[in-house]
Amino acid sequence: MVVSRASLLDFRNFESLRLDLGQGVNILCGANAQGKTSFLEAVCFCATGRSRRTNFDRELVRFQAREAHLQVETVADNVTDRIDVHLRREGPKGFAVNGLPIRKLGDLFGILLVVMFSPEDLQLVKNGPAERRRFYDMELCQLSPVYYYELQQYYKILKQRNALLKRLQKSRDTSLRESLFAWDEQLVAYGVRIFAHRKRFTEQIERLAGAIHADVTKNAEELRVVYKPNATAEDFADKLRRNIDRDILLGASGVGIHKDDAVFLINGHDARLYGSQGQQRTVALSLKLAEMELIKEDKKETPVLLLDDVFSELDESRQKCLLQSISGVQTILTCTGVEDILRAYAENGDTHFFSVENGRIEERKM
């Protein structure tokens, strides 16, 4: 799968852009705050329907404009698809595939498969549980529209349950407490399904990341991925019942898949607590490369790899590992300066170099 062309109109600091991309490695080079990350954000948005940098779509519209338009053309197995995104400063966003509007965001997943790796992902190991849940959810939504639907339903029900808990803080109406059990039943039903998806994903990602990690460390380290569910299929309903009084006191649900976590073990030790910075970065790199391999296995398609200024964050051995992994994968990467290792790689590969300045991107010679 490749992105053959991307067009941006009034997105971030891009007033108007139409860019043809090569099938190999596309290097976007420029100073900070010129638009490199914004271009990757636009491609990722077309694939997933959301930004990794903000929860507010209005922030994506160029300051002087009222709306923005994105378009990417993809090619997979000689079939071309076109994804259009319409963003408004005021009002809902809209999506279309090959000119036909789509009503559910879940219908967007899978048309353009991407894996994005940024400096923030290097914090995947040491940051809090929310970062690791996001890693699970972003990948699983691309792999399974069913998972996306079940996750959306779960959080809708959770929102309703939390609203009822806040009402119960101020009311002694027993009927309200009884109605809480109806929400609990639905929350458990979707939570159990999500738990099963995440458990299977953990097994898959551990197998792939473990092999990559062993290769990077020359078999000196064993990586394990351990899923830490807040509640299992067997005890979810019981935990909800036992925590009702506490939930009412806090006005929020303290039990459920929205509290899940994962632990990464290096030779049996928690990498977050005991791993060096280099070890933590190796774990993050192994996980992102495993994400790419899992898409290949599951979808029988190679995703587009988006690398946002990660080479400057990795040492030479990890840079080499990353370069080896992108062979045969369309890659769009950003950097502030072309490192020697990238320059050497470009001499032997299908590489295209672009300069980025003030919302403009132009192809240049290396």
C-alpha positions as CSV (number, residue, x, y, z in Angstrom):
1,M,0.0,0.0,0.0
2,V,1.3,3.5,-0.9
3,V,0.0,7.1,-0.7
4,S,0.6,8.3,-4.3
5,R,-0.6,11.9,-3.7
6,A,-1.7,14.1,-0.8
7,S,-3.5,17.4,-1.1
8,L,-4.1,19.9,1.8
9,L,-6.1,23.0,1.8
10,D,-6.1,25.4,4.8
11,F,-4.8,22.7,7.1
12,R,-2.6,23.9,9.9
13,N,0.0,26.2,8.3
14,F,-0.6,24.8,4.8
15,E,-2.6,27.2,2.6
16,S,-2.6,24.9,-0.4
17,L,-0.5,21.9,-1.2
18,R,-0.5,19.1,-3.7
19,L,2.3,16.6,-3.3
20,D,3.2,13.4,-5.3
21,L,5.1,10.9,-3.2
22,G,7.5,8.1,-4.2
23,Q,6.9,4.5,-3.4
24,G,10.1,4.2,-1.4
25,V,11.4,6.5,1.3
26,N,10.2,10.2,1.3
27,I,12.4,12.4,3.4
28,L,10.8,15.7,4.5
29,C,13.6,18.0,5.8
30,G,13.3,21.5,7.3
31,A,13.5,23.6,10.4
32,N,11.1,23.3,13.2
33,A,7.5,24.7,12.9
34,Q,7.6,24.7,9.1
35,G,4.9,22.0,8.6
36,K,6.7,18.6,8.6
37,T,4.8,17.1,11.5
38,S,1.6,18.7,10.2
39,F,1.9,16.8,6.9
40,L,2.3,13.5,8.7
41,E,-0.7,14.4,10.9
42,A,-2.8,15.0,7.8
43,V,-2.0,11.6,6.3
44,C,-2.6,9.9,9.6
45,F,-5.9,11.8,10.0
46,C,-7.1,10.5,6.6
47,A,-6.4,6.9,7.9
48,T,-7.8,7.1,11.4
49,G,-10.2,10.1,11.4
50,R,-8.4,11.7,14.4
51,S,-5.4,13.8,15.2
52,R,-2.6,12.5,17.5
53,R,-1.8,16.0,18.6
54,T,-5.2,17.5,19.5
55,N,-8.7,16.5,20.5
56,F,-10.2,19.6,18.9
57,D,-10.6,19.5,15.1
58,R,-11.0,23.3,14.9
59,E,-7.3,23.6,15.8
60,L,-6.5,21.9,12.5
61,V,-8.0,24.6,10.4
62,R,-5.6,27.3,9.3
63,F,-6.0,30.4,11.4
64,Q,-7.3,32.6,8.6
65,A,-9.8,30.0,7.2
66,R,-13.2,28.6,8.3
67,E,-12.7,25.1,7.0
68,A,-10.0,22.8,5.8
69,H,-9.9,20.0,3.2
70,L,-7.6,16.9,3.0
71,Q,-7.3,14.4,0.3
72,V,-5.1,11.4,-0.2
73,E,-4.9,8.9,-3.0
74,T,-3.8,5.4,-2.2
75,V,-2.8,2.4,-4.3
76,A,-3.0,-1.2,-3.1
77,D,-3.0,-4.2,-5.4
78,N,-3.4,-1.9,-8.4
79,V,-6.6,-0.5,-7.0
80,T,-6.7,3.3,-6.4
81,D,-8.8,4.8,-3.6
82,R,-9.4,8.4,-2.7
83,I,-10.1,9.6,0.8
84,D,-11.5,13.1,1.3
85,V,-11.8,14.9,4.7
86,H,-13.7,18.1,5.3
87,L,-12.9,19.9,8.6
88,R,-14.9,22.9,9.9
89,R,-14.0,25.4,12.5
90,E,-17.6,25.2,13.6
91,G,-19.5,22.0,13.0
92,P,-18.9,18.3,12.4
93,K,-16.2,16.8,10.2
94,G,-17.1,14.9,7.1
95,F,-15.5,12.0,5.2
96,A,-15.9,10.5,1.8
97,V,-14.3,7.5,0.1
98,N,-14.1,7.6,-3.7
99,G,-16.6,10.4,-3.7
100,L,-19.2,8.6,-1.5
101,P,-19.8,10.0,2.0
102,I,-19.4,7.7,4.9
103,R,-21.6,8.0,7.9
104,K,-19.6,5.9,10.4
105,L,-16.0,6.5,11.2
106,G,-15.5,2.8,11.5
107,D,-16.0,2.5,7.7
108,L,-12.8,4.6,7.2
109,F,-10.5,2.1,9.0
110,G,-8.5,-0.2,6.7
111,I,-8.7,1.9,3.6
112,L,-5.3,3.5,4.4
113,L,-3.2,1.5,6.8
114,V,-0.5,3.5,8.6
115,V,2.0,3.1,11.4
116,M,3.2,6.3,13.0
117,F,6.3,6.5,15.1
118,S,7.2,9.8,16.8
119,P,9.4,10.9,19.8
120,E,6.3,10.7,22.0
121,D,6.1,7.0,21.2
122,L,9.5,6.6,22.9
123,Q,7.6,7.5,26.1
124,L,5.3,4.5,25.6
125,V,7.2,2.5,28.2
126,K,7.7,5.1,30.9
127,N,4.5,7.2,30.6
128,G,1.2,6.3,32.3
129,P,-1.4,3.6,31.4
130,A,-3.4,6.0,29.1
131,E,-0.5,6.0,26.6
132,R,-0.4,2.2,26.5
133,R,-4.2,2.0,26.1
134,R,-4.0,4.4,23.2
135,F,-1.4,2.2,21.6
136,Y,-3.7,-0.8,21.9
137,D,-6.8,1.1,20.7
138,M,-5.2,2.8,17.7
139,E,-3.8,-0.5,16.4
140,L,-6.9,-2.6,17.1
141,C,-9.2,-0.1,15.4
142,Q,-7.2,-0.3,12.2
143,L,-7.2,-4.1,12.4
144,S,-10.9,-4.5,13.3
145,P,-13.9,-2.3,12.6
146,V,-15.8,-4.5,15.1
147,Y,-13.4,-3.4,17.8
148,Y,-13.9,0.2,17.0
149,Y,-17.6,-0.2,17.2
150,E,-17.5,-2.0,20.5
151,L,-15.1,0.5,22.0
152,Q,-17.3,3.4,20.9
153,Q,-20.3,1.7,22.5
154,Y,-18.4,1.0,25.7
155,Y,-17.5,4.6,26.2
156,K,-21.0,5.9,25.4
157,I,-22.4,3.6,28.1
158,L,-19.6,4.6,30.5
159,K,-20.5,8.3,30.0
160,Q,-24.1,7.5,30.8
161,R,-23.2,5.5,33.8
162,N,-20.9,8.3,35.1
163,A,-23.7,10.9,34.6
164,L,-26.0,8.7,36.7
165,L,-23.4,8.3,39.4
166,K,-23.2,12.1,39.7
167,R,-27.0,12.3,40.1
168,L,-26.8,9.6,42.8
169,Q,-24.4,11.8,44.7
170,K,-27.2,14.2,45.3
171,S,-30.2,11.9,45.4
172,R,-31.5,9.0,47.6
173,D,-33.9,7.8,45.0
174,T,-33.6,4.0,45.0
175,S,-35.0,3.7,41.5
176,L,-32.0,5.6,40.2
177,R,-29.7,3.1,41.9
178,E,-31.6,0.2,40.4
179,S,-31.3,1.8,36.9
180,L,-27.5,1.7,37.4
181,F,-27.6,-2.1,37.0
182,A,-29.0,-1.8,33.5
183,W,-26.0,0.3,32.5
184,D,-23.7,-2.2,34.3
185,E,-25.1,-5.1,32.2
186,Q,-24.3,-3.3,28.9
187,L,-20.9,-2.2,30.2
188,V,-19.9,-5.7,31.0
189,A,-21.2,-7.1,27.7
190,Y,-19.0,-4.7,25.7
191,G,-16.1,-4.8,28.2
192,V,-15.8,-8.6,27.9
193,R,-15.5,-8.4,24.1
194,I,-12.9,-5.7,24.3
195,F,-11.0,-7.7,26.9
196,A,-10.9,-10.6,24.5
197,H,-9.6,-8.4,21.6
198,R,-6.9,-6.9,23.8
199,K,-5.8,-10.3,25.2
200,R,-5.3,-11.7,21.7
201,F,-3.5,-8.6,20.5
202,T,-1.1,-8.9,23.4
203,E,-0.2,-12.4,22.4
204,Q,0.4,-11.4,18.8
205,I,2.4,-8.2,19.6
206,E,4.5,-10.1,22.2
207,R,5.5,-12.7,19.6
208,L,6.5,-10.2,17.0
209,A,8.1,-7.6,19.3
210,G,9.9,-10.3,21.2
211,A,11.6,-11.5,18.0
212,I,12.5,-8.0,16.9
213,H,13.8,-7.1,20.3
214,A,16.0,-10.2,20.4
215,D,17.4,-9.3,17.1
216,V,18.2,-5.7,18.0
217,T,19.9,-6.8,21.3
218,K,21.6,-9.8,19.7
219,N,19.7,-12.2,22.0
220,A,21.0,-10.5,25.1
221,E,17.4,-9.5,26.2
222,E,14.1,-11.2,26.3
223,L,11.0,-8.9,25.9
224,R,7.6,-9.9,27.2
225,V,4.4,-8.0,27.0
226,V,2.0,-8.6,29.9
227,Y,-1.6,-7.3,29.6
228,K,-2.9,-6.0,33.0
229,P,-6.7,-5.9,32.8
230,N,-8.5,-3.9,35.5
231,A,-11.3,-6.5,35.3
232,T,-11.5,-9.9,33.5
233,A,-14.5,-11.5,31.8
234,E,-15.0,-13.6,35.0
235,D,-15.0,-10.8,37.6
236,F,-16.1,-7.6,35.8
237,A,-19.7,-7.7,36.9
238,D,-18.8,-8.6,40.5
239,K,-16.3,-5.8,40.7
240,L,-18.8,-3.3,39.5
241,R,-21.3,-4.4,42.2
242,R,-18.7,-4.3,45.0
243,N,-17.6,-0.8,44.0
244,I,-20.9,0.9,43.6
245,D,-20.7,2.9,46.8
246,R,-17.2,4.1,46.0
247,D,-18.2,5.0,42.4
248,I,-21.1,7.1,43.7
249,L,-18.9,8.8,46.2
250,L,-16.4,9.7,43.4
251,G,-19.0,10.3,40.7
252,A,-17.0,8.1,38.3
253,S,-16.6,4.4,37.4
254,G,-13.4,3.0,38.9
255,V,-13.7,-0.5,37.3
256,G,-13.5,-1.4,33.6
257,I,-11.4,-1.7,30.5
258,H,-10.8,2.1,30.6
259,K,-8.4,1.4,33.5
260,D,-6.4,-1.4,31.8
261,D,-2.6,-1.3,31.5
262,A,0.2,-3.3,30.0
263,V,3.7,-4.1,31.4
264,F,6.9,-4.6,29.3
265,L,9.4,-6.9,30.9
266,I,13.0,-7.2,30.0
267,N,14.5,-10.4,31.2
268,G,11.6,-10.6,33.7
269,H,12.0,-7.0,35.0
270,D,9.6,-4.1,34.5
271,A,11.2,-1.9,31.9
272,R,9.4,1.2,33.2
273,L,10.9,0.8,36.6
274,Y,14.3,-0.8,36.0
275,G,15.1,-0.3,32.3
276,S,17.7,2.2,31.2
277,Q,16.6,4.9,28.7
278,G,18.3,3.0,25.9
279,Q,16.4,-0.2,26.9
280,Q,13.1,1.6,27.1
281,R,13.7,3.1,23.6
282,T,14.5,-0.4,22.3
283,V,11.2,-1.7,23.7
284,A,9.3,1.2,22.0
285,L,11.1,0.6,18.7
286,S,10.4,-3.1,18.9
287,L,6.7,-2.5,19.6
288,K,6.2,-0.1,16.6
289,L,8.0,-2.4,14.2
290,A,5.9,-5.3,15.5
291,E,2.8,-3.2,14.9
292,M,3.8,-2.9,11.2
293,E,4.4,-6.7,11.0
294,L,1.1,-7.5,12.6
295,I,-0.7,-5.4,10.0
296,K,1.1,-7.3,7.3
297,E,0.1,-10.6,8.8
298,D,-3.5,-9.7,9.5
299,K,-4.4,-7.6,6.5
300,K,-2.0,-9.1,4.0
301,E,-1.1,-5.5,3.2
302,T,2.0,-3.4,3.9
303,P,1.1,-0.2,5.8
304,V,2.6,3.2,5.1
305,L,5.2,4.1,7.8
306,L,5.2,7.6,9.1
307,L,8.4,8.6,11.1
308,D,8.3,11.9,12.8
309,D,11.9,13.0,13.6
310,V,12.8,9.8,15.4
311,F,16.3,9.3,14.0
312,S,17.7,12.1,16.1
313,E,16.3,10.2,19.2
314,L,17.9,6.8,18.4
315,D,21.5,5.7,18.5
316,E,23.3,4.3,15.5
317,S,22.4,0.7,16.1
318,R,18.7,1.4,16.5
319,Q,18.8,3.7,13.4
320,K,20.3,0.8,11.4
321,C,17.6,-1.6,12.7
322,L,14.9,0.9,11.7
323,L,16.4,1.4,8.2
324,Q,16.5,-2.3,7.7
325,S,12.9,-2.6,8.6
326,I,11.6,-0.1,6.0
327,S,12.9,-2.0,3.0
328,G,10.0,-2.4,0.7
329,V,7.7,-0.2,2.8
330,Q,6.6,3.3,1.7
331,T,8.0,5.6,4.4
332,I,7.4,9.3,4.9
333,L,9.9,10.6,7.5
334,T,10.8,14.0,8.8
335,C,14.1,15.4,10.0
336,T,15.7,18.8,10.6
337,G,18.9,17.7,9.0
338,V,19.8,14.7,6.9
339,E,21.9,12.5,9.1
340,D,24.8,10.7,7.5
341,I,23.1,7.3,7.9
342,L,20.1,8.6,6.0
343,R,22.3,10.0,3.3
344,A,24.1,6.7,2.9
345,Y,20.8,4.9,2.8
346,A,19.4,7.3,0.1
347,E,22.3,6.5,-2.2
348,N,21.2,2.8,-2.5
349,G,17.4,3.1,-2.2
350,D,14.3,4.5,-3.9
351,T,14.5,7.7,-2.0
352,H,12.9,11.1,-2.6
353,F,14.0,14.3,-0.8
354,F,11.7,17.2,0.0
355,S,12.4,20.6,1.6
356,V,9.7,22.0,3.9
357,E,9.5,25.7,4.6
358,N,6.6,27.8,5.8
359,G,3.9,25.4,4.7
360,R,5.4,24.7,1.3
361,I,7.0,21.4,0.3
362,E,9.2,21.0,-2.8
363,E,11.2,18.1,-4.1
364,R,14.9,18.6,-4.1
365,K,18.0,16.6,-5.0
366,M,20.0,15.0,-2.1
